[in-house]
């Protein structure tokens, strides 16, 4: 991880907030500084940069989210950092101001990039061992942890979309979606296929249930806020019932986790996670 931060710093504009923040984050995830101290240092680097604070804040948020996608072990420290950044006036400050919009942009971006594997992604690349599938899972895990922490309940909407896309799409539709993402690219023979990718989608979906499922179930459709009515009403391959987080939908998701827990093309670790997710849904639905 240290080498990754060194590379991020060296590839950044000299004396920029992004360069300084790369070093600050390296100390934070190594427990060499506190979240409060790191937050103050990051905001100071943004304010004192020769560029506009808005531009520097944008770059710093992007670095934070690149870090959580790359390293799952950074999540707890980064979440504490985000709370500390949010509490620094003015509100919103130049870093916190961009978090929600860049998070959504990167979430959508990683959702597409998870299809695009090079052959070397299946090996043990250096300096980072993460693959496009790992980044997708890591980003979802960070998002559900943020939602559950109380940082922003609005992040639960991403759990709904992840579960709906993973568990309500037919095998044929998944293969068509896979081809659609490859067609505009140069990946004529990708290093992963639709079935292999399913393990990563299932892992992300299972993590949403195991970490934040009970909270989502208790909150119900209040997790969506205003303005999502049209998106929630979308019918899927396997769901034509009530929009949103209905009991019937949770039962469907439980049965789908059971289905994938028995599929041989799903890797063993994810089959076990799918079973855990199914059991978890059953437990919180009878509370």
N, C-alpha and C positions, 0 to 999 in steps of 0.2 A: 504493500500500500504506500509506503514511503516513496518508493521509486515512482509510482504513479503521480503523486503530488509534485515531486521534483519535475517530472515531465510537464505537468500542467503549468507550473510556475515558469519554466524555461520557454514554453511556447506562448506565454502571455506577453502583452506589451509591457516593456520595462516600467517599473514603478506604478503600474496600474493597480486598481483595487483587486482585480482578479489574481494578479501575481502575488500580492501580499496575502490575500485570503487563502491561497493554496497553502502557504506556509502556516497560516493560523489554523486551518482545518487539520493539517498534519499533526500539529500539537494537540488539537482538541481530541481527535480520535485515538491518540496515543496517551490520553489522560495527563498531558503535560500542561494543560491550562483548563480553566473552568468554562462552562458555557457562557456565563455572564461576562467574563473577561474576553472571551473570543468574540462575543457579540459586540462589545464596545470597540474592540480593535477593528473588526470588519466595518462597522459603521464609520469609524474614524478614517479608515482607508478610502471609503467612498466619498466622504465629505472633503478630504484634503487632496483628492486627485485633481490633476489639471483638466480632466474631462468633466462633462456634466454629471452631477450626481445620479441623474436618472439613467444615463447610459451605464455608469459604473455599477449601479444597483442591479440593473438587468443582467449584466455579465456575472455578478456574484451569485445571483439566484440560480442562473444556469449552471454554474460550477457546483453549487450545493446539490442540485438535483442530479447532475452527472455523477456525483460522489455516491449518492444513495442507490443509484441504479447499478453502479459498479461493485459496491461493497455492502453486503447486508450487515456486516458487523459494525458499520458506521451509523446505523439507523437510530439507536437510542441516543447517542451523542448529538446527532443532527436534530432530532426532535427537541431535545432540551435547548439546543442553540436557537431553534426557530421560536420557541416560547420567549427566550431572552431577547431576541431581535425584535419581536413584536412589541415588547414592553418598553422599548427605548423611544422616547419622543423625538420628533413629532410623529403623530399617528395619522395616516400610515407613513413610515419613514421610507427612504429611497430603496431599501431592500425588501421589506415586507410588502410594499405597494405592488410589486410585480409577482409575488409568489403564486397567487391563485391562477393568474392567466398563463404564466409559464408552465406551471404544473400541468394544466390541462393540455397545453400545446405539446409538451414532452410526452404526456401519457398517450396522446393520439399518435405521436411520432413513433414511440416504441412499439405501439400496437401494430404498426405497419412494418417496422424494421425486424420484428421477430420472425418474419417470413424469409428474410434475406441472409442466409448463411453461406459463408465461404467454406471450402474444404478445411482450412486451418482452424475454423471455429470448432471443429469436432476433435481437435487435438488439444494439447495443453499449452495455449499461447502464453507468451510473456510480454510485458510484465504483469498482465492481468489474466486470471483464468476465467473470466466471465464470457458468456456467449450471448447472442441476441435473445435467446430464450431466457437465460438467467436474468438479464437486465429487465425483461418484462415482468418476471416474477418478483424480483427485488423491488421494483417500482410499485407494484401492487401491495406488497407487504408494508412498505413505508407508508403508503396511502391509507391502508386500513389502520395502522398504528396511529397515524395522525388523527384519523377520525375518532378512534376509540379513546384517545388521550383527552378529547375535549377541545383540541386546538381549533377545529372547525367541523361541525357536524355535516357541512355540505359535502365533505369528501366521501360520505357514504354512498353518494350517487354513483361513484365509480365502481363500487362493489356490485350494485345492481346491474350495471352494464356488463361487468366481467362475468357474473353468474349467468345472466341472460344469454350472452353471446356464446359462452362455453357449453351450457347445458341445454339450450333450446334450439341448437342448430343441428340439422341432420348431417349424416356423413357425406352425402352427395353435395350439400351446400358448402360444407367445409372444404371439400376438394375444389369446388368452383371458386371459392374465395381465395384459396391458395394460388390457383392459376392466375386469378385476376391481379394479385399483387406481384407475381413474377413477370407477367407479360410486358410491362413497360420498362423492365430492367434488362441488364445483361446476364442475369442468372438463368441461363438456359438449362443447366443441370444443377440445381441447388443441392447442397450437402444435407438437406433434411427434407422429409416429405410431410404431408398433412397428418399422417398418423403419429409420426414422431413428435410433431409440434403439439399434438393434443396433450401430451404429458405435461408440457409447460403451461398450457392454458388451464388444465385441471389443477395443477399445483397452485397457480394463482387463485383460482376459484375456491379451492379447499382452504387456503389461507384466509380468504375473506370470511369464510364460515367459522373456522376455528378461532380466529382472533376477534372478529367483529360481528359474527352472525347473531349472537344473542342480542346485541345492541340494535342491530338492524331489525330484528324480529319485534322487539319491544317498541321501537319507534314507529314501525310500519311506514305508511306513506308520508309521514311528517319529515322523513329524511330528504325528500325531494325538493321541498321549498316551492317557490312559485316559478312558473314559466316552463315547467317540464311536461305539461299535460300531453302535448302532441307526441313527444318522444316516448312517453310511457304507454301510449295507446297502440304502439306498433305491434302488430301480430307477428309471431315467429313460426318456425317450422313446427314446433311442438306445443305452442301455447296460443290458444284462441279465447282465453277466458278474461277475467277481470284484470284491468290494467294495474300495474304497481305490485306491491308486496302483499298479495293475498295469501291466505292459508293454503289454498289450492296450489299456488305457485311454489310455495316452499315444499309441499309434498311432491310436486313434480321434480324439483331440484334434488330432493332426497332420493327419489327413485333413479334419477340419472346418475348420481354419485354411485349408487349400488350397481348400476349397469356397468359403469366404467371400472369399478373395482374388480370386475371379473373379465375384463378384456385383456387378452395376452399382448396386444401391441402397446398397451400402456405400461411404462416401466414399473418395476416392483415397488419402489418407494412411493410412487404416486398412487398406485392401487391401494396401498395401505392408507395414504392420506385421504383418498376418496372414501374409504370405509369409515375413517374417523369423522369425516365431515358429515356423512350420512347419520352416524350415531349421534353426533352433536345436534343436528337438526331435530332428530327424534326427541332428544332430551329437552331442548328448550321449547319445543312445541307443546309439551305436556306440563310445563311449569304452572 
